[in-house]
Amino acid sequence: MRLLLVSCLLTLFALPAFAEKADKDKPIEIEADTVTVNDAKKVSVYTGNVIVTQGSLMIKADKLVVREDESGFQHSSSYGNPTTFKQKREGKDEYMEGSAQRIEYDGRMDKVQLFTKAWVKRADDIVHGDYIMYDANAEYSEVIGGGPKSATSATPTGRVKAIIQPKNKPAQDSK
């Protein structure tokens, strides 16, 4: 049972692995009310109704901080009440989407972390937690509940909650 749950969670949270491959080659468009850029520190801060699009990926936030490390990798933090993302899945007519108070992306490690009132949905499968992490390089995911202090209407006890739909059974031949 544990292996099945881990397998389902991996497929549910494989954001970069199942995202439209063409998205990464498309230009990034960022809209915001204001932006400040510090070239010396390689940091840009976008604030006010931030909308990021790149191919099928769309991120909405109140604030977005983008940093570039010494090796040229991008790291971003989006903040909102909530901040959300939506992206088409590779080769499918369905989307991955999610929400949290803060979403962190580490371009060097190819790791996504969602903090506080977090959820991720693929088709009709959904998982809720106070913290959700997916490491694409290690193909590893983790979901942690925050207990009563992190209760939401979807998770009134603050525990992790996953709803995984049964897989469609193949049609049986009638003879």
Secondary structure, 3 states (H helix, E strand, C coil): CHHHHHHHHHHHHCHHHHECHHHHHCCCEEECCEEEEECCCCEEEEEEEEEEEECCEEEEEEEEEEEECCCCCEEEEEEEEEEEEEEEECCCCCEEEEEEEEEEEECCCCEEEEEEEEEEEECCEEEEEEEEEEECCCCEEEEECCHHHHCCCCCCCCCCEEECCCCCCCCCCCC
